Amino acid sequence: LDVDDIVMGGPYWNLVADILKPEIISMLEKTTVMHQVHRFKVDSAVYGADVAAVGAASSVLYYELAPR
């Protein structure tokens, strides 16, 4: 995948973000080839604890409403 931004979230993300975010960035820089093409950002979700519900709802809406 050629992504510019990676967004992390969930009910406990704010509690562990300071610890896990540097580890995630380090892991991605070691295991992906896209970091050689351009930098990417790891951000926290705006929706916080509701991010999983918003993502699930978006998937359902996309499946039902997207043109085929």
Predicted model as a PDB file, atoms N, CA, C, CB and O in Angstrom, pLDDT in the B-factor column:
MODEL        1                                                                  
ATOM      1  N   LEU A   1       0.830  -1.186   0.000  1.00 59.00           N  
ATOM      2  CA  LEU A   1       0.000   0.000   0.000  1.00 59.00           C  
ATOM      3  C   LEU A   1       0.870   1.242   0.000  1.00 59.00           C  
ATOM      4  CB  LEU A   1      -0.942   0.002   1.202  1.00 59.00           C  
ATOM      5  O   LEU A   1       1.930   1.272   0.625  1.00 59.00           O  
ATOM      6  N   ASP A   2       0.420   2.251  -0.695  1.00 64.00           N  
ATOM      7  CA  ASP A   2       1.121   3.528  -0.733  1.00 64.00           C  
ATOM      8  C   ASP A   2       0.307   4.538   0.076  1.00 64.00           C  
ATOM      9  CB  ASP A   2       1.336   4.020  -2.209  1.00 64.00           C  
ATOM     10  O   ASP A   2      -0.508   5.279  -0.473  1.00 64.00           O  
ATOM     11  N   VAL A   3       0.540   4.553   1.374  1.00 73.00           N  
ATOM     12  CA  VAL A   3      -0.222   5.437   2.253  1.00 73.00           C  
ATOM     13  C   VAL A   3       0.652   6.574   2.751  1.00 73.00           C  
ATOM     14  CB  VAL A   3      -0.802   4.655   3.437  1.00 73.00           C  
ATOM     15  O   VAL A   3       1.863   6.419   2.912  1.00 73.00           O  
ATOM     16  N   ASP A   4       0.036   7.701   2.990  1.00 78.00           N  
ATOM     17  CA  ASP A   4       0.734   8.853   3.549  1.00 78.00           C  
ATOM     18  C   ASP A   4       0.526   8.962   5.050  1.00 78.00           C  
ATOM     19  CB  ASP A   4       0.270  10.126   2.872  1.00 78.00           C  
ATOM     20  O   ASP A   4       1.423   9.379   5.783  1.00 78.00           O  
ATOM     21  N   ASP A   5      -0.660   8.584   5.500  1.00 84.00           N  
ATOM     22  CA  ASP A   5      -1.021   8.713   6.914  1.00 84.00           C  
ATOM     23  C   ASP A   5      -1.553   7.391   7.444  1.00 84.00           C  
ATOM     24  CB  ASP A   5      -2.067   9.826   7.112  1.00 84.00           C  
ATOM     25  O   ASP A   5      -2.318   6.700   6.770  1.00 84.00           O  
ATOM     26  N   ILE A   6      -1.146   7.050   8.647  1.00 86.00           N  
ATOM     27  CA  ILE A   6      -1.667   5.893   9.358  1.00 86.00           C  
ATOM     28  C   ILE A   6      -2.336   6.443  10.612  1.00 86.00           C  
ATOM     29  CB  ILE A   6      -0.528   4.834   9.703  1.00 86.00           C  
ATOM     30  O   ILE A   6      -1.713   7.165  11.390  1.00 86.00           O  
ATOM     31  N   VAL A   7      -3.602   6.099  10.803  1.00 87.00           N  
ATOM     32  CA  VAL A   7      -4.370   6.641  11.919  1.00 87.00           C  
ATOM     33  C   VAL A   7      -4.687   5.504  12.886  1.00 87.00           C  
ATOM     34  CB  VAL A   7      -5.678   7.336  11.421  1.00 87.00           C  
ATOM     35  O   VAL A   7      -5.285   4.495  12.512  1.00 87.00           O  
ATOM     36  N   MET A   8      -4.276   5.692  14.123  1.00 88.00           N  
ATOM     37  CA  MET A   8      -4.505   4.700  15.170  1.00 88.00           C  
ATOM     38  C   MET A   8      -5.553   5.243  16.129  1.00 88.00           C  
ATOM     39  CB  MET A   8      -3.182   4.354  15.925  1.00 88.00           C  
ATOM     40  O   MET A   8      -5.620   6.450  16.361  1.00 88.00           O  
ATOM     41  N   GLY A   9      -6.364   4.366  16.681  1.00 82.00           N  
ATOM     42  CA  GLY A   9      -7.379   4.811  17.625  1.00 82.00           C  
ATOM     43  C   GLY A   9      -7.964   3.651  18.384  1.00 82.00           C  
ATOM     44  O   GLY A   9      -7.448   2.535  18.342  1.00 82.00           O  
ATOM     45  N   GLY A  10      -9.023   3.918  19.064  1.00 80.00           N  
ATOM     46  CA  GLY A  10      -9.701   2.901  19.849  1.00 80.00           C  
ATOM     47  C   GLY A  10      -9.834   3.349  21.289  1.00 80.00           C  
ATOM     48  O   GLY A  10      -9.322   4.400  21.672  1.00 80.00           O  
ATOM     49  N   PRO A  11     -10.519   2.554  22.077  1.00 81.00           N  
ATOM     50  CA  PRO A  11     -10.823   2.987  23.440  1.00 81.00           C  
ATOM     51  C   PRO A  11      -9.602   3.159  24.338  1.00 81.00           C  
ATOM     52  CB  PRO A  11     -11.746   2.010  24.066  1.00 81.00           C  
ATOM     53  O   PRO A  11      -9.657   3.919  25.305  1.00 81.00           O  
ATOM     54  N   TYR A  12      -8.513   2.476  24.042  1.00 87.00           N  
ATOM     55  CA  TYR A  12      -7.334   2.558  24.912  1.00 87.00           C  
ATOM     56  C   TYR A  12      -6.146   3.246  24.260  1.00 87.00           C  
ATOM     57  CB  TYR A  12      -6.927   1.182  25.343  1.00 87.00           C  
ATOM     58  O   TYR A  12      -5.089   3.365  24.879  1.00 87.00           O  
ATOM     59  N   TRP A  13      -6.299   3.696  23.034  1.00 87.00           N  
ATOM     60  CA  TRP A  13      -5.168   4.273  22.315  1.00 87.00           C  
ATOM     61  C   TRP A  13      -4.563   5.466  23.055  1.00 87.00           C  
ATOM     62  CB  TRP A  13      -5.601   4.696  20.924  1.00 87.00           C  
ATOM     63  O   TRP A  13      -3.340   5.569  23.148  1.00 87.00           O  
ATOM     64  N   ASN A  14      -5.379   6.352  23.573  1.00 87.00           N  
ATOM     65  CA  ASN A  14      -4.840   7.531  24.262  1.00 87.00           C  
ATOM     66  C   ASN A  14      -3.992   7.154  25.480  1.00 87.00           C  
ATOM     67  CB  ASN A  14      -5.982   8.447  24.696  1.00 87.00           C  
ATOM     68  O   ASN A  14      -3.099   7.904  25.874  1.00 87.00           O  
ATOM     69  N   LEU A  15      -4.270   5.998  26.070  1.00 92.00           N  
ATOM     70  CA  LEU A  15      -3.499   5.554  27.230  1.00 92.00           C  
ATOM     71  C   LEU A  15      -2.131   4.999  26.844  1.00 92.00           C  
ATOM     72  CB  LEU A  15      -4.276   4.502  27.992  1.00 92.00           C  
ATOM     73  O   LEU A  15      -1.191   5.064  27.637  1.00 92.00           O  
ATOM     74  N   VAL A  16      -2.013   4.460  25.643  1.00 94.00           N  
ATOM     75  CA  VAL A  16      -0.767   3.806  25.234  1.00 94.00           C  
ATOM     76  C   VAL A  16      -0.064   4.498  24.069  1.00 94.00           C  
ATOM     77  CB  VAL A  16      -1.048   2.383  24.862  1.00 94.00           C  
ATOM     78  O   VAL A  16       1.008   4.057  23.655  1.00 94.00           O  
ATOM     79  N   ALA A  17      -0.639   5.560  23.540  1.00 93.00           N  
ATOM     80  CA  ALA A  17      -0.099   6.207  22.349  1.00 93.00           C  
ATOM     81  C   ALA A  17       1.342   6.680  22.531  1.00 93.00           C  
ATOM     82  CB  ALA A  17      -0.969   7.374  21.969  1.00 93.00           C  
ATOM     83  O   ALA A  17       2.163   6.499  21.632  1.00 93.00           O  
ATOM     84  N   ASP A  18       1.659   7.276  23.662  1.00 94.00           N  
ATOM     85  CA  ASP A  18       3.016   7.790  23.869  1.00 94.00           C  
ATOM     86  C   ASP A  18       4.060   6.674  23.864  1.00 94.00           C  
ATOM     87  CB  ASP A  18       3.090   8.555  25.185  1.00 94.00           C  
ATOM     88  O   ASP A  18       5.215   6.898  23.500  1.00 94.00           O  
ATOM     89  N   ILE A  19       3.653   5.488  24.264  1.00 95.00           N  
ATOM     90  CA  ILE A  19       4.577   4.347  24.300  1.00 95.00           C  
ATOM     91  C   ILE A  19       4.620   3.637  22.948  1.00 95.00           C  
ATOM     92  CB  ILE A  19       4.165   3.354  25.405  1.00 95.00           C  
ATOM     93  O   ILE A  19       5.698   3.310  22.452  1.00 95.00           O  
ATOM     94  N   LEU A  20       3.452   3.399  22.351  1.00 94.00           N  
ATOM     95  CA  LEU A  20       3.386   2.581  21.149  1.00 94.00           C  
ATOM     96  C   LEU A  20       3.685   3.327  19.855  1.00 94.00           C  
ATOM     97  CB  LEU A  20       2.046   1.974  21.052  1.00 94.00           C  
ATOM     98  O   LEU A  20       4.214   2.731  18.916  1.00 94.00           O  
ATOM     99  N   LYS A  21       3.365   4.603  19.782  1.00 93.00           N  
ATOM    100  CA  LYS A  21       3.543   5.342  18.535  1.00 93.00           C  
ATOM    101  C   LYS A  21       4.987   5.308  18.037  1.00 93.00           C  
ATOM    102  CB  LYS A  21       3.102   6.777  18.722  1.00 93.00           C  
ATOM    103  O   LYS A  21       5.197   5.029  16.856  1.00 93.00           O  
ATOM    104  N   PRO A  22       6.000   5.580  18.877  1.00 93.00           N  
ATOM    105  CA  PRO A  22       7.387   5.482  18.387  1.00 93.00           C  
ATOM    106  C   PRO A  22       7.751   4.057  17.951  1.00 93.00           C  
ATOM    107  CB  PRO A  22       8.359   5.948  19.474  1.00 93.00           C  
ATOM    108  O   PRO A  22       8.511   3.875  17.000  1.00 93.00           O  
ATOM    109  N   GLU A  23       7.216   3.057  18.639  1.00 93.00           N  
ATOM    110  CA  GLU A  23       7.485   1.659  18.270  1.00 93.00           C  
ATOM    111  C   GLU A  23       6.854   1.312  16.930  1.00 93.00           C  
ATOM    112  CB  GLU A  23       6.964   0.707  19.354  1.00 93.00           C  
ATOM    113  O   GLU A  23       7.459   0.614  16.117  1.00 93.00           O  
ATOM    114  N   ILE A  24       5.651   1.791  16.702  1.00 89.00           N  
ATOM    115  CA  ILE A  24       4.965   1.530  15.435  1.00 89.00           C  
ATOM    116  C   ILE A  24       5.719   2.188  14.288  1.00 89.00           C  
ATOM    117  CB  ILE A  24       3.509   2.042  15.485  1.00 89.00           C  
ATOM    118  O   ILE A  24       5.922   1.571  13.242  1.00 89.00           O  
ATOM    119  N   ILE A  25       6.133   3.433  14.479  1.00 87.00           N  
ATOM    120  CA  ILE A  25       6.887   4.134  13.435  1.00 87.00           C  
ATOM    121  C   ILE A  25       8.187   3.389  13.139  1.00 87.00           C  
ATOM    122  CB  ILE A  25       7.186   5.594  13.861  1.00 87.00           C  
ATOM    123  O   ILE A  25       8.535   3.192  11.975  1.00 87.00           O  
ATOM    124  N   SER A  26       8.897   2.981  14.169  1.00 88.00           N  
ATOM    125  CA  SER A  26      10.149   2.247  13.990  1.00 88.00           C  
ATOM    126  C   SER A  26       9.922   0.941  13.229  1.00 88.00           C  
ATOM    127  CB  SER A  26      10.793   1.957  15.349  1.00 88.00           C  
ATOM    128  O   SER A  26      10.678   0.612  12.315  1.00 88.00           O  
ATOM    129  N   MET A  27       8.883   0.200  13.607  1.00 86.00           N  
ATOM    130  CA  MET A  27       8.578  -1.063  12.952  1.00 86.00           C  
ATOM    131  C   MET A  27       8.240  -0.853  11.475  1.00 86.00           C  
ATOM    132  CB  MET A  27       7.421  -1.762  13.663  1.00 86.00           C  
ATOM    133  O   MET A  27       8.703  -1.605  10.618  1.00 86.00           O  
ATOM    134  N   LEU A  28       7.441   0.160  11.183  1.00 82.00           N  
ATOM    135  CA  LEU A  28       7.061   0.421   9.802  1.00 82.00           C  
ATOM    136  C   LEU A  28       8.256   0.853   8.961  1.00 82.00           C  
ATOM    137  CB  LEU A  28       5.980   1.483   9.749  1.00 82.00           C  
ATOM    138  O   LEU A  28       8.355   0.478   7.793  1.00 82.00           O  
ATOM    139  N   GLU A  29       9.150   1.626   9.532  1.00 80.00           N  
ATOM    140  CA  GLU A  29      10.336   2.045   8.788  1.00 80.00           C  
ATOM    141  C   GLU A  29      11.266   0.871   8.483  1.00 80.00           C  
ATOM    142  CB  GLU A  29      11.089   3.111   9.569  1.00 80.00           C  
ATOM    143  O   GLU A  29      11.994   0.897   7.491  1.00 80.00           O  
ATOM    144  N   LYS A  30      11.243  -0.141   9.320  1.00 81.00           N  
ATOM    145  CA  LYS A  30      12.084  -1.322   9.108  1.00 81.00           C  
ATOM    146  C   LYS A  30      11.448  -2.343   8.173  1.00 81.00           C  
ATOM    147  CB  LYS A  30      12.388  -1.978  10.430  1.00 81.00           C  
ATOM    148  O   LYS A  30      12.160  -3.081   7.492  1.00 81.00           O  
ATOM    149  N   THR A  31      10.125  -2.396   8.129  1.00 77.00           N  
ATOM    150  CA  THR A  31       9.464  -3.484   7.418  1.00 77.00           C  
ATOM    151  C   THR A  31       8.742  -3.073   6.141  1.00 77.00           C  
ATOM    152  CB  THR A  31       8.500  -4.131   8.321  1.00 77.00           C  
ATOM    153  O   THR A  31       8.240  -3.942   5.428  1.00 77.00           O  
ATOM    154  N   THR A  32       8.672  -1.793   5.829  1.00 72.00           N  
ATOM    155  CA  THR A  32       8.000  -1.381   4.597  1.00 72.00           C  
ATOM    156  C   THR A  32       8.998  -0.753   3.636  1.00 72.00           C  
ATOM    157  CB  THR A  32       6.860  -0.393   4.903  1.00 72.00           C  
ATOM    158  O   THR A  32      10.008  -0.188   4.055  1.00 72.00           O  
ATOM    159  N   VAL A  33       8.711  -0.856   2.359  1.00 67.00           N  
ATOM    160  CA  VAL A  33       9.581  -0.241   1.359  1.00 67.00           C  
ATOM    161  C   VAL A  33       9.150   1.180   1.020  1.00 67.00           C  
ATOM    162  CB  VAL A  33       9.602  -1.083   0.099  1.00 67.00           C  
ATOM    163  O   VAL A  33       9.938   1.950   0.470  1.00 67.00           O  
ATOM    164  N   MET A  34       7.897   1.540   1.345  1.00 64.00           N  
ATOM    165  CA  MET A  34       7.399   2.867   0.960  1.00 64.00           C  
ATOM    166  C   MET A  34       8.107   3.992   1.700  1.00 64.00           C  
ATOM    167  CB  MET A  34       5.908   2.956   1.216  1.00 64.00           C  
ATOM    168  O   MET A  34       8.110   5.123   1.213  1.00 64.00           O  
ATOM    169  N   HIS A  35       8.707   3.730   2.855  1.00 63.00           N  
ATOM    170  CA  HIS A  35       9.401   4.814   3.559  1.00 63.00           C  
ATOM    171  C   HIS A  35      10.596   5.321   2.749  1.00 63.00           C  
ATOM    172  CB  HIS A  35       9.868   4.337   4.945  1.00 63.00           C  
ATOM    173  O   HIS A  35      11.098   6.417   3.000  1.00 63.00           O  
ATOM    174  N   GLN A  36      11.049   4.528   1.783  1.00 67.00           N  
ATOM    175  CA  GLN A  36      12.136   4.975   0.913  1.00 67.00           C  
ATOM    176  C   GLN A  36      11.638   5.936  -0.156  1.00 67.00           C  
ATOM    177  CB  GLN A  36      12.814   3.779   0.257  1.00 67.00           C  
ATOM    178  O   GLN A  36      12.413   6.725  -0.697  1.00 67.00           O  
ATOM    179  N   VAL A  37      10.344   5.872  -0.460  1.00 70.00           N  
ATOM    180  CA  VAL A  37       9.749   6.732  -1.484  1.00 70.00           C  
ATOM    181  C   VAL A  37       9.298   8.058  -0.884  1.00 70.00           C  
ATOM    182  CB  VAL A  37       8.563   6.027  -2.156  1.00 70.00           C  
ATOM    183  O   VAL A  37       9.572   9.120  -1.443  1.00 70.00           O  
ATOM    184  N   HIS A  38       8.610   8.000   0.249  1.00 70.00           N  
ATOM    185  CA  HIS A  38       8.153   9.212   0.928  1.00 70.00           C  
ATOM    186  C   HIS A  38       7.902   8.899   2.394  1.00 70.00           C  
ATOM    187  CB  HIS A  38       6.869   9.778   0.261  1.00 70.00           C  
ATOM    188  O   HIS A  38       7.709   7.741   2.764  1.00 70.00           O  
ATOM    189  N   ARG A  39       7.907   9.909   3.205  1.00 77.00           N  
ATOM    190  CA  ARG A  39       7.651   9.753   4.634  1.00 77.00           C  
ATOM    191  C   ARG A  39       6.155   9.546   4.858  1.00 77.00           C  
ATOM    192  CB  ARG A  39       8.163  10.990   5.429  1.00 77.00           C  
ATOM    193  O   ARG A  39       5.332   9.938   4.031  1.00 77.00           O  
ATOM    194  N   PHE A  40       5.822   8.939   5.961  1.00 79.00           N  
ATOM    195  CA  PHE A  40       4.431   8.795   6.350  1.00 79.00           C  
ATOM    196  C   PHE A  40       4.283   9.246   7.789  1.00 79.00           C  
ATOM    197  CB  PHE A  40       3.943   7.337   6.170  1.00 79.00           C  
ATOM    198  O   PHE A  40       5.253   9.312   8.544  1.00 79.00           O  
ATOM    199  N   LYS A  41       3.046   9.557   8.153  1.00 85.00           N  
ATOM    200  CA  LYS A  41       2.754  10.013   9.510  1.00 85.00           C  
ATOM    201  C   LYS A  41       1.904   8.978  10.217  1.00 85.00           C  
ATOM    202  CB  LYS A  41       2.041  11.385   9.496  1.00 85.00           C  
ATOM    203  O   LYS A  41       1.078   8.307   9.598  1.00 85.00           O  
ATOM    204  N   VAL A  42       2.113   8.854  11.511  1.00 88.00           N  
ATOM    205  CA  VAL A  42       1.242   8.048  12.360  1.00 88.00           C  
ATOM    206  C   VAL A  42       0.536   9.029  13.293  1.00 88.00           C  
ATOM    207  CB  VAL A  42       2.053   6.935  13.167  1.00 88.00           C  
ATOM    208  O   VAL A  42       1.177   9.695  14.106  1.00 88.00           O  
ATOM    209  N   ASP A  43      -0.779   9.109  13.170  1.00 89.00           N  
ATOM    210  CA  ASP A  43      -1.568  10.059  13.951  1.00 89.00           C  
ATOM    211  C   ASP A  43      -2.583   9.329  14.819  1.00 89.00           C  
ATOM    212  CB  ASP A  43      -2.280  11.056  13.029  1.00 89.00           C  
ATOM    213  O   ASP A  43      -2.846   8.141  14.632  1.00 89.00           O  
ATOM    214  N   SER A  44      -3.138  10.056  15.759  1.00 88.00           N  
ATOM    215  CA  SER A  44      -4.223   9.536  16.586  1.00 88.00           C  
ATOM    216  C   SER A  44      -5.556   9.924  15.967  1.00 88.00           C  
ATOM    217  CB  SER A  44      -4.118  10.065  18.041  1.00 88.00           C  
ATOM    218  O   SER A  44      -5.702  11.016  15.418  1.00 88.00           O  
ATOM    219  N   ALA A  45      -6.519   9.032  16.058  1.00 82.00           N  
ATOM    220  CA  ALA A  45      -7.844   9.278  15.495  1.00 82.00           C  
ATOM    221  C   ALA A  45      -8.545  10.401  16.242  1.00 82.00           C  
ATOM    222  CB  ALA A  45      -8.693   8.005  15.539  1.00 82.00           C  
ATOM    223  O   ALA A  45      -8.423  10.528  17.460  1.00 82.00           O  
ATOM    224  N   VAL A  46      -9.272  11.203  15.499  1.00 79.00           N  
ATOM    225  CA  VAL A  46     -10.046  12.296  16.084  1.00 79.00           C  
ATOM    226  C   VAL A  46     -11.225  11.740  16.865  1.00 79.00           C  
ATOM    227  CB  VAL A  46     -10.535  13.267  14.992  1.00 79.00           C  
ATOM    228  O   VAL A  46     -11.639  12.324  17.866  1.00 79.00           O  
ATOM    229  N   TYR A  47     -11.770  10.613  16.413  1.00 73.00           N  
ATOM    230  CA  TYR A  47     -12.974  10.066  17.019  1.00 73.00           C  
ATOM    231  C   TYR A  47     -12.705   9.306  18.311  1.00 73.00           C  
ATOM    232  CB  TYR A  47     -13.660   9.165  16.045  1.00 73.00           C  
ATOM    233  O   TYR A  47     -13.648   8.930  19.008  1.00 73.00           O  
ATOM    234  N   GLY A  48     -11.448   9.073  18.642  1.00 66.00           N  
ATOM    235  CA  GLY A  48     -11.108   8.425  19.900  1.00 66.00           C  
ATOM    236  C   GLY A  48     -11.705   7.046  20.047  1.00 66.00           C  
ATOM    237  O   GLY A  48     -11.499   6.181  19.195  1.00 66.00           O  
ATOM    238  N   ALA A  49     -12.433   6.836  21.105  1.00 72.00           N  
ATOM    239  CA  ALA A  49     -12.983   5.517  21.421  1.00 72.00           C  
ATOM    240  C   ALA A  49     -14.016   5.051  20.402  1.00 72.00           C  
ATOM    241  CB  ALA A  49     -13.606   5.538  22.797  1.00 72.00           C  
ATOM    242  O   ALA A  49     -14.272   3.851  20.296  1.00 72.00           O  
ATOM    243  N   ASP A  50     -14.605   5.959  19.660  1.00 77.00           N  
ATOM    244  CA  ASP A  50     -15.651   5.595  18.707  1.00 77.00           C  
ATOM    245  C   ASP A  50     -15.119   5.257  17.317  1.00 77.00           C  
ATOM    246  CB  ASP A  50     -16.639   6.715  18.598  1.00 77.00           C  
ATOM    247  O   ASP A  50     -15.907   4.982  16.413  1.00 77.00           O  
ATOM    248  N   VAL A  51     -13.819   5.271  17.130  1.00 74.00           N  
ATOM    249  CA  VAL A  51     -13.264   5.096  15.797  1.00 74.00           C  
ATOM    250  C   VAL A  51     -13.641   3.749  15.184  1.00 74.00           C  
ATOM    251  CB  VAL A  51     -11.761   5.235  15.844  1.00 74.00           C  
ATOM    252  O   VAL A  51     -13.910   3.687  13.984  1.00 74.00           O  
ATOM    253  N   ALA A  52     -13.670   2.687  15.952  1.00 77.00           N  
ATOM    254  CA  ALA A  52     -14.032   1.374  15.405  1.00 77.00           C  
ATOM    255  C   ALA A  52     -15.482   1.361  14.945  1.00 77.00           C  
ATOM    256  CB  ALA A  52     -13.802   0.269  16.449  1.00 77.00           C  
ATOM    257  O   ALA A  52     -15.796   0.801  13.894  1.00 77.00           O  
ATOM    258  N   ALA A  53     -16.357   1.966  15.716  1.00 83.00           N  
ATOM    259  CA  ALA A  53     -17.775   2.020  15.339  1.00 83.00           C  
ATOM    260  C   ALA A  53     -17.975   2.857  14.089  1.00 83.00           C  
ATOM    261  CB  ALA A  53     -18.617   2.590  16.487  1.00 83.00           C  
ATOM    262  O   ALA A  53     -18.771   2.494  13.223  1.00 83.00           O  
ATOM    263  N   VAL A  54     -17.268   3.963  13.982  1.00 83.00           N  
ATOM    264  CA  VAL A  54     -17.374   4.816  12.794  1.00 83.00           C  
ATOM    265  C   VAL A  54     -16.857   4.067  11.568  1.00 83.00           C  
ATOM    266  CB  VAL A  54     -16.586   6.138  12.993  1.00 83.00           C  
ATOM    267  O   VAL A  54     -17.462   4.134  10.499  1.00 83.00           O  
ATOM    268  N   GLY A  55     -15.742   3.356  11.719  1.00 84.00           N  
ATOM    269  CA  GLY A  55     -15.198   2.582  10.603  1.00 84.00           C  
ATOM    270  C   GLY A  55     -16.135   1.473  10.169  1.00 84.00           C  
ATOM    271  O   GLY A  55     -16.325   1.255   8.973  1.00 84.00           O  
ATOM    272  N   ALA A  56     -16.718   0.774  11.116  1.00 87.00           N  
ATOM    273  CA  ALA A  56     -17.662  -0.298  10.787  1.00 87.00           C  
ATOM    274  C   ALA A  56     -18.890   0.258  10.080  1.00 87.00           C  
ATOM    275  CB  ALA A  56     -18.083  -1.053  12.056  1.00 87.00           C  
ATOM    276  O   ALA A  56     -19.354  -0.309   9.091  1.00 87.00           O  
ATOM    277  N   ALA A  57     -19.405   1.349  10.580  1.00 90.00           N  
ATOM    278  CA  ALA A  57     -20.575   1.967   9.951  1.00 90.00           C  
ATOM    279  C   ALA A  57     -20.238   2.454   8.546  1.00 90.00           C  
ATOM    280  CB  ALA A  57     -21.095   3.137  10.809  1.00 90.00           C  
ATOM    281  O   ALA A  57     -21.060   2.334   7.637  1.00 90.00           O  
ATOM    282  N   SER A  58     -19.057   2.994   8.360  1.00 90.00           N  
ATOM    283  CA  SER A  58     -18.640   3.462   7.041  1.00 90.00           C  
ATOM    284  C   SER A  58     -18.553   2.307   6.054  1.00 90.00           C  
ATOM    285  CB  SER A  58     -17.292   4.180   7.130  1.00 90.00           C  
ATOM    286  O   SER A  58     -18.930   2.451   4.891  1.00 90.00           O  
ATOM    287  N   SER A  59     -18.057   1.161   6.513  1.00 91.00           N  
ATOM    288  CA  SER A  59     -17.964  -0.015   5.645  1.00 91.00           C  
ATOM    289  C   SER A  59     -19.339  -0.468   5.184  1.00 91.00           C  
ATOM    290  CB  SER A  59     -17.253  -1.158   6.367  1.00 91.00           C  
ATOM    291  O   SER A  59     -19.533  -0.794   4.013  1.00 91.00           O  
ATOM    292  N   VAL A  60     -20.292  -0.487   6.107  1.00 90.00           N  
ATOM    293  CA  VAL A  60     -21.651  -0.899   5.759  1.00 90.00           C  
ATOM    294  C   VAL A  60     -22.263   0.088   4.774  1.00 90.00           C  
ATOM    295  CB  VAL A  60     -22.529  -1.013   7.022  1.00 90.00           C  
ATOM    296  O   VAL A  60     -22.854  -0.310   3.770  1.00 90.00           O  
ATOM    297  N   LEU A  61     -22.121   1.369   5.063  1.00 90.00           N  
ATOM    298  CA  LEU A  61     -22.678   2.387   4.164  1.00 90.00           C  
ATOM    299  C   LEU A  61     -22.036   2.323   2.779  1.00 90.00           C  
ATOM    300  CB  LEU A  61     -22.485   3.786   4.761  1.00 90.00           C  
ATOM    301  O   LEU A  61     -22.727   2.446   1.768  1.00 90.00           O  
ATOM    302  N   TYR A  62     -20.738   2.134   2.733  1.00 89.00           N  
ATOM    303  CA  TYR A  62     -20.060   2.042   1.445  1.00 89.00           C  
ATOM    304  C   TYR A  62     -20.587   0.861   0.648  1.00 89.00           C  
ATOM    305  CB  TYR A  62     -18.546   1.916   1.639  1.00 89.00           C  
ATOM    306  O   TYR A  62     -20.881   0.988  -0.541  1.00 89.00           O  
ATOM    307  N   TYR A  63     -20.708  -0.299   1.310  1.00 86.00           N  
ATOM    308  CA  TYR A  63     -21.184  -1.503   0.629  1.00 86.00           C  
ATOM    309  C   TYR A  63     -22.604  -1.298   0.077  1.00 86.00           C  
ATOM    310  CB  TYR A  63     -21.156  -2.708   1.593  1.00 86.00           C  
ATOM    311  O   TYR A  63     -22.912  -1.736  -1.032  1.00 86.00           O  
ATOM    312  N   GLU A  64     -23.446  -0.645   0.841  1.00 87.00           N  
ATOM    313  CA  GLU A  64     -24.842  -0.471   0.434  1.00 87.00           C  
ATOM    314  C   GLU A  64     -25.039   0.658  -0.572  1.00 87.00           C  
ATOM    315  CB  GLU A  64     -25.695  -0.209   1.646  1.00 87.00           C  
ATOM    316  O   GLU A  64     -25.915   0.570  -1.433  1.00 87.00           O  
ATOM    317  N   LEU A  65     -24.242   1.712  -0.477  1.00 88.00           N  
ATOM    318  CA  LEU A  65     -24.524   2.920  -1.256  1.00 88.00           C  
ATOM    319  C   LEU A  65     -23.564   3.190  -2.412  1.00 88.00           C  
ATOM    320  CB  LEU A  65     -24.512   4.085  -0.353  1.00 88.00           C  
ATOM    321  O   LEU A  65     -23.870   4.007  -3.282  1.00 88.00           O  
ATOM    322  N   ALA A  66     -22.414   2.525  -2.441  1.00 86.00           N  
ATOM    323  CA  ALA A  66     -21.447   2.792  -3.506  1.00 86.00           C  
ATOM    324  C   ALA A  66     -21.965   2.250  -4.844  1.00 86.00           C  
ATOM    325  CB  ALA A  66     -20.073   2.163  -3.163  1.00 86.00           C  
ATOM    326  O   ALA A  66     -22.530   1.157  -4.894  1.00 86.00           O  
ATOM    327  N   PRO A  67     -21.772   3.014  -5.928  1.00 86.00           N  
ATOM    328  CA  PRO A  67     -22.198   2.510  -7.234  1.00 86.00           C  
ATOM    329  C   PRO A  67     -21.367   1.281  -7.626  1.00 86.00           C  
ATOM    330  CB  PRO A  67     -22.069   3.618  -8.314  1.00 86.00           C  
ATOM    331  O   PRO A  67     -20.176   1.208  -7.324  1.00 86.00           O  
ATOM    332  N   ARG A  68     -21.985   0.352  -8.277  1.00 78.00           N  
ATOM    333  CA  ARG A  68     -21.286  -0.851  -8.732  1.00 78.00           C  
ATOM    334  C   ARG A  68     -21.290  -0.902 -10.241  1.00 78.00           C  
ATOM    335  CB  ARG A  68     -21.931  -2.122  -8.150  1.00 78.00           C  
ATOM    336  O   ARG A  68     -20.750  -1.839 -10.829  1.00 78.00           O  
TER     337      ARG A  68                                                      
ENDMDL                                                                          
END                                                                             
